[in-house]
Amino acid sequence: MNGAAITDAATNRDARGPGLRERLGVWLKDRWRYERALRSRSRAYLALANRHERLLPAPDGGGWACDWTYTSDLHAPGLQPQLGRRLLGRALADAPIVRLDSPRQPLEPGETPELSVLIGHRGLDRLPLLLATLTSLAAQRDVRLECLVIEQDDEPRIAASLPAWVRHVLAPSRPAGAAYNRSLTFNVGARQARGRVLLLHDNDMLVPEGYGRRLLDRLAAGYEVINPKRFVFYLDPQASAAVLEGRCPSLGPAGTIVQNLEAGGSMAIRADTYRAIGGMDERFVGWGGEDNEFWERCLTRPSWIWGYEPIVHLWHPGQPGKEHRDNPNLARSRELLSRPAHERIEALRHQRGSEF
């Protein structure tokens, strides 16, 4: 309550009132929707959204897009955590997350991968999360992939900790000691990737074992950009710690469930399309803003926007200043988004020249 102690009994009742009404509303209006969807033999649970939100079905019925400007958190599981636990369990029953130390289908010497996974990273704090993420990528079925971890730092710190099947790439800070630049890591990785398809992936997200194959199938249908995420289950610290200890993520509740996170977290794009739209804008130094700007340029190409995959996000402390109103990246994003996407593409391509 903003640090102010409220002692008046009537005020306390009023303060509690909206919470009670919300809980009653969830019980009366939302719980039956969740029960019906979760008990269905179909994947009807993918169409769960908040009341008054509208979802758009994919052309082939294989996913849902949010018909509003920004994504949102599912409200009902926040008040009834068992709904979130059951939703996570049902999603992972249909799309299991498996963890292996090495790939099911390792690349042969000289073999071209079907998929190049690019993961940016800095520091030691999130190394356990990165290593867990890599185990879910190693477990991918029916896809031959390579994985590049691009460490953006002044010197290599994690190379010796990575599995043998993962390629370590150092992207030195520009200038030395500069803040983390996520866009730089992906651009460096894209230049070194050998696959025709790039998966831009965060270092704290576990994906189902069929994730990569489904991405490639969507791209084979004529799309150039794929945003597959329907629900991102943000684990709380206790559930995340249990996963790092080797337990199943479906045993614990999700702290937050986010719908159709657009550009951030995990998305696939053809390598030639990545180059054609100028890659990512490296003027975004620090946290925030780069995803939205990049995603709008992606939408100039045939894009799959209908989420269908569950992803488990491991807990870590929030990035300082990311959501603060004074974050310069937010102002930069607003300024860039006020200009036509095609204009920004041409500017980035001219700036990069033959870099890609």
C-alpha positions as CSV (number, residue, x, y, z in Angstrom):
1,M,0.0,0.0,0.0
2,N,2.8,2.4,-0.9
3,G,4.3,2.1,2.5
4,A,1.4,3.8,4.3
5,A,-0.3,1.9,7.1
6,I,-4.1,2.1,7.0
7,T,-5.7,1.9,10.4
8,D,-9.3,2.9,9.8
9,A,-11.5,-0.2,9.8
10,A,-13.9,1.1,7.1
11,T,-11.0,1.9,4.9
12,N,-9.6,-1.6,5.3
13,R,-12.9,-3.1,4.3
14,D,-13.0,-0.9,1.2
15,A,-9.4,-1.8,0.4
16,R,-10.2,-5.5,0.6
17,G,-13.5,-5.2,-1.2
18,P,-12.2,-5.1,-4.8
19,G,-10.1,-8.2,-4.2
20,L,-13.0,-10.1,-2.9
21,R,-15.2,-9.0,-5.8
22,E,-12.5,-10.0,-8.2
23,R,-12.1,-13.4,-6.7
24,L,-15.9,-13.9,-6.7
25,G,-16.0,-12.8,-10.4
26,V,-13.3,-15.3,-11.3
27,W,-15.2,-18.1,-9.5
28,L,-18.5,-17.3,-11.1
29,K,-17.4,-16.2,-14.6
30,D,-14.0,-17.7,-15.3
31,R,-13.6,-20.9,-13.5
32,W,-16.2,-22.7,-15.6
33,R,-14.5,-21.5,-18.8
34,Y,-11.2,-22.9,-17.7
35,E,-12.8,-26.2,-16.5
36,R,-14.5,-26.8,-19.8
37,A,-11.4,-26.0,-21.8
38,L,-9.0,-28.0,-19.6
39,R,-11.4,-31.0,-19.7
40,S,-11.8,-30.9,-23.5
41,R,-10.0,-33.6,-25.5
42,S,-9.1,-30.8,-28.0
43,R,-6.6,-28.0,-27.4
44,A,-9.5,-25.6,-26.5
45,Y,-7.4,-24.3,-23.6
46,L,-5.3,-22.4,-26.2
47,A,-8.3,-20.1,-26.7
48,L,-8.4,-19.1,-23.0
49,A,-8.1,-15.4,-22.6
50,N,-9.4,-12.7,-20.2
51,R,-13.0,-11.7,-20.3
52,H,-13.6,-9.0,-22.9
53,E,-10.4,-9.9,-24.8
54,R,-10.8,-11.1,-28.4
55,L,-8.6,-13.8,-30.0
56,L,-8.2,-14.3,-33.8
57,P,-7.9,-17.9,-35.0
58,A,-5.0,-18.9,-37.4
59,P,-6.0,-19.6,-41.0
60,D,-5.6,-23.3,-40.4
61,G,-6.9,-23.2,-36.8
62,G,-3.5,-24.0,-35.4
63,G,-3.1,-21.0,-33.1
64,W,-4.5,-17.8,-31.8
65,A,-3.5,-14.1,-32.1
66,C,-4.4,-11.4,-29.6
67,D,-6.6,-8.8,-31.1
68,W,-5.3,-5.9,-29.1
69,T,-2.2,-3.8,-29.2
70,Y,-0.1,-5.3,-26.4
71,T,0.0,-8.7,-24.8
72,S,-1.5,-9.3,-21.4
73,D,-1.3,-11.6,-18.4
74,L,-4.1,-14.2,-17.7
75,H,-6.1,-12.8,-14.9
76,A,-7.9,-15.8,-13.4
77,P,-4.9,-17.9,-12.6
78,G,-3.4,-15.0,-10.7
79,L,-6.4,-15.3,-8.3
80,Q,-6.8,-19.1,-8.5
81,P,-3.3,-20.5,-8.8
82,Q,-4.6,-24.0,-9.3
83,L,-6.0,-22.9,-12.7
84,G,-2.5,-21.8,-13.7
85,R,-1.0,-25.1,-12.5
86,R,-3.5,-27.2,-14.4
87,L,-3.1,-25.1,-17.5
88,L,0.6,-25.5,-17.4
89,G,0.2,-29.3,-16.8
90,R,-2.2,-29.7,-19.6
91,A,-0.1,-27.7,-22.1
92,L,3.0,-29.7,-21.2
93,A,1.1,-32.9,-21.6
94,D,0.4,-32.0,-25.2
95,A,3.8,-30.4,-25.8
96,P,6.3,-32.0,-23.4
97,I,9.5,-30.4,-22.3
98,V,12.3,-32.9,-22.2
99,R,15.8,-32.2,-21.1
100,L,19.0,-33.9,-22.5
101,D,22.7,-33.1,-22.2
102,S,23.4,-33.6,-25.9
103,P,21.3,-33.5,-29.1
104,R,19.1,-36.4,-30.1
105,Q,20.3,-35.8,-33.7
106,P,23.9,-34.5,-33.6
107,L,25.2,-32.8,-36.7
108,E,27.7,-34.8,-38.8
109,P,31.0,-33.1,-39.7
110,G,30.3,-30.6,-42.5
111,E,26.5,-31.0,-42.3
112,T,24.4,-27.9,-42.8
113,P,22.0,-27.4,-39.9
114,E,18.3,-26.9,-40.6
115,L,18.0,-24.5,-37.7
116,S,20.6,-22.2,-36.0
117,V,19.7,-21.2,-32.5
118,L,21.1,-17.9,-31.4
119,I,21.3,-17.1,-27.6
120,G,22.8,-13.9,-26.3
121,H,24.3,-14.0,-22.8
122,R,26.3,-12.0,-20.3
123,G,27.7,-12.8,-16.9
124,L,27.6,-15.7,-14.5
125,D,24.4,-15.0,-12.6
126,R,22.2,-16.5,-15.3
127,L,24.5,-19.3,-16.3
128,P,22.4,-22.0,-14.6
129,L,19.3,-20.8,-16.5
130,L,21.3,-20.8,-19.8
131,L,22.5,-24.4,-19.2
132,A,18.9,-25.5,-18.4
133,T,17.7,-23.8,-21.6
134,L,20.3,-25.7,-23.6
135,T,19.1,-29.0,-22.3
136,S,15.6,-28.4,-23.7
137,L,17.1,-27.4,-27.1
138,A,19.2,-30.6,-27.1
139,A,16.0,-32.6,-26.7
140,Q,14.5,-31.4,-30.0
141,R,13.0,-34.1,-32.2
142,D,13.2,-34.5,-36.0
143,V,15.4,-31.4,-36.5
144,R,19.2,-31.0,-37.0
145,L,20.3,-27.8,-35.3
146,E,23.3,-25.9,-34.2
147,C,23.4,-23.6,-31.2
148,L,25.5,-20.5,-30.8
149,V,25.8,-18.8,-27.5
150,I,27.0,-15.2,-28.1
151,E,28.7,-13.9,-25.0
152,Q,28.7,-10.1,-25.1
153,D,31.4,-9.1,-22.7
154,D,35.0,-7.8,-22.6
155,E,36.4,-11.3,-22.2
156,P,35.1,-14.8,-22.3
157,R,33.7,-16.0,-19.0
158,I,31.4,-18.9,-19.7
159,A,33.0,-20.8,-22.6
160,A,34.4,-23.6,-20.5
161,S,31.0,-24.2,-18.9
162,L,29.1,-24.8,-22.2
163,P,28.4,-28.3,-23.5
164,A,30.6,-29.5,-26.3
165,W,27.8,-29.4,-28.9
166,V,27.3,-25.6,-28.3
167,R,29.4,-23.1,-30.2
168,H,30.7,-20.2,-28.1
169,V,31.1,-16.8,-29.8
170,L,32.6,-13.8,-28.1
171,A,31.1,-10.4,-29.0
172,P,33.3,-7.8,-27.3
173,S,31.5,-4.8,-25.7
174,R,31.6,-1.7,-27.8
175,P,33.3,0.2,-26.1
176,A,34.8,-1.9,-23.4
177,G,32.6,-2.0,-20.3
178,A,29.5,-0.9,-22.2
179,A,26.0,-2.0,-21.2
180,Y,24.7,-5.3,-22.6
181,N,23.5,-5.0,-26.2
182,R,21.1,-7.8,-27.1
183,S,20.8,-6.6,-30.7
184,L,24.5,-6.9,-31.1
185,T,24.6,-10.5,-29.9
186,F,22.0,-11.5,-32.5
187,N,23.7,-9.7,-35.3
188,V,27.0,-11.3,-34.5
189,G,25.3,-14.7,-34.3
190,A,23.5,-14.2,-37.6
191,R,26.7,-13.6,-39.4
192,Q,28.2,-16.8,-38.1
193,A,25.1,-19.1,-38.3
194,R,25.2,-21.8,-40.9
195,G,21.5,-22.6,-41.0
196,R,18.8,-21.2,-43.4
197,V,16.6,-20.5,-40.4
198,L,17.5,-18.5,-37.2
199,L,15.8,-19.0,-33.9
200,L,16.4,-15.9,-31.8
201,H,16.1,-17.3,-28.3
202,D,16.5,-16.0,-24.7
203,N,18.7,-17.7,-22.2
204,D,15.9,-18.4,-19.7
205,M,13.2,-20.2,-21.7
206,L,12.6,-24.0,-21.9
207,V,10.8,-25.2,-25.0
208,P,8.9,-28.4,-25.9
209,E,10.7,-31.2,-27.7
210,G,8.7,-30.6,-30.9
211,Y,9.3,-26.9,-30.9
212,G,12.0,-26.7,-33.7
213,R,10.2,-29.1,-36.0
214,R,7.0,-27.2,-35.8
215,L,8.8,-23.9,-36.6
216,L,10.4,-25.5,-39.7
217,D,7.0,-26.8,-40.8
218,R,5.4,-23.4,-40.6
219,L,8.3,-21.8,-42.6
220,A,7.9,-24.5,-45.2
221,A,4.3,-23.4,-45.7
222,G,5.5,-20.0,-47.0
223,Y,6.0,-17.9,-43.9
224,E,9.3,-16.1,-43.3
225,V,8.8,-15.1,-39.7
226,I,7.2,-17.2,-36.9
227,N,6.1,-16.1,-33.5
228,P,4.9,-19.4,-32.0
229,K,4.4,-18.4,-28.3
230,R,0.8,-18.8,-27.0
231,F,1.5,-19.0,-23.3
232,V,4.7,-18.1,-21.5
233,F,4.6,-19.5,-18.0
234,Y,6.8,-17.3,-15.8
235,L,7.8,-19.5,-12.8
236,D,8.2,-18.1,-9.4
237,P,11.6,-18.4,-7.6
238,Q,10.7,-21.6,-5.8
239,A,9.3,-23.4,-8.9
240,S,12.3,-22.2,-11.0
241,A,14.8,-23.5,-8.4
242,A,13.0,-26.9,-8.5
243,V,13.4,-27.0,-12.3
244,L,17.1,-26.2,-12.0
245,E,17.3,-29.1,-9.5
246,G,15.9,-31.4,-12.2
247,R,12.2,-31.5,-11.3
248,C,9.3,-31.2,-13.8
249,P,8.1,-27.7,-14.4
250,S,4.5,-28.8,-14.4
251,L,4.7,-29.7,-10.7
252,G,4.8,-26.0,-9.6
253,P,2.5,-23.1,-10.3
254,A,3.4,-20.3,-12.8
255,G,3.8,-16.9,-11.1
256,T,2.5,-15.2,-14.3
257,I,1.1,-16.5,-17.6
258,V,1.6,-14.1,-20.5
259,Q,-0.3,-14.4,-23.7
260,N,1.3,-14.2,-27.2
261,L,4.5,-12.4,-26.2
262,E,5.3,-10.8,-29.6
263,A,8.9,-10.4,-30.6
264,G,10.7,-11.1,-27.3
265,G,11.8,-14.4,-25.9
266,S,11.8,-16.8,-28.9
267,M,11.0,-16.3,-32.5
268,A,12.2,-17.8,-35.8
269,I,13.1,-16.0,-39.0
270,R,14.7,-17.1,-42.3
271,A,18.3,-16.0,-42.4
272,D,17.9,-14.2,-45.7
273,T,14.9,-12.4,-44.3
274,Y,16.9,-11.3,-41.2
275,R,19.4,-9.8,-43.6
276,A,16.8,-8.3,-45.9
277,I,15.1,-6.3,-43.1
278,G,18.5,-5.0,-41.7
279,G,18.9,-7.3,-38.7
280,M,18.5,-5.8,-35.2
281,D,19.1,-2.2,-34.4
282,E,22.3,-2.0,-32.3
283,R,21.4,1.5,-31.1
284,F,19.4,-0.1,-28.3
285,V,22.0,-0.4,-25.6
286,G,20.8,-1.8,-22.3
287,W,17.3,-3.3,-21.9
288,G,14.0,-2.9,-23.6
289,G,12.6,-1.5,-26.9
290,E,14.6,-3.4,-29.4
291,D,12.1,-6.3,-29.7
292,N,9.1,-4.1,-30.6
293,E,11.1,-2.1,-33.3
294,F,12.4,-5.3,-34.8
295,W,9.0,-7.0,-34.8
296,E,7.4,-4.2,-36.7
297,R,10.0,-4.6,-39.5
298,C,9.4,-8.4,-39.4
299,L,5.7,-7.7,-40.2
300,T,6.6,-6.3,-43.6
301,R,7.3,-10.0,-44.6
302,P,4.9,-13.0,-44.5
303,S,4.6,-13.6,-40.7
304,W,2.9,-16.3,-38.6
305,I,1.4,-14.4,-35.7
306,W,-0.9,-17.0,-34.2
307,G,0.6,-18.5,-30.9
308,Y,0.3,-22.2,-30.3
309,E,3.3,-23.2,-28.1
310,P,3.8,-23.2,-24.3
311,I,7.1,-22.0,-23.0
312,V,8.5,-22.1,-19.5
313,H,10.3,-19.0,-18.3
314,L,12.8,-19.5,-15.5
315,W,12.8,-16.9,-12.8
316,H,15.5,-14.2,-12.4
317,P,15.5,-10.7,-10.9
318,G,14.1,-8.0,-13.2
319,Q,16.5,-5.9,-15.2
320,P,17.1,-2.6,-13.5
321,G,15.5,0.3,-15.2
322,K,13.9,-1.7,-18.0
323,E,10.4,-0.5,-17.4
324,H,11.3,2.9,-16.0
325,R,9.9,5.9,-17.8
326,D,13.3,7.4,-18.1
327,N,14.8,4.3,-19.9
328,P,16.2,5.9,-23.1
329,N,15.4,2.8,-25.1
330,L,11.7,3.4,-24.6
331,A,12.0,6.9,-26.1
332,R,14.2,5.6,-28.9
333,S,11.6,2.9,-29.7
334,R,8.8,5.4,-29.8
335,E,10.8,7.7,-32.1
336,L,11.7,4.9,-34.4
337,L,8.2,3.4,-34.5
338,S,6.9,6.8,-35.6
339,R,8.8,6.3,-38.9
340,P,7.6,3.8,-41.6
341,A,9.1,0.4,-41.3
342,H,10.4,0.3,-44.9
343,E,12.3,3.6,-44.2
344,R,14.0,2.0,-41.2
345,I,14.8,-1.1,-43.2
346,E,16.5,0.9,-45.9
347,A,18.5,2.9,-43.3
348,L,19.8,-0.2,-41.6
349,R,20.7,-1.9,-44.8
350,H,22.6,1.1,-46.0
351,Q,24.3,1.4,-42.6
352,R,25.4,-2.3,-42.6
353,G,26.3,-2.5,-46.3
354,S,27.8,-5.9,-46.8
355,E,28.1,-6.7,-43.1
356,F,25.7,-9.7,-43.4
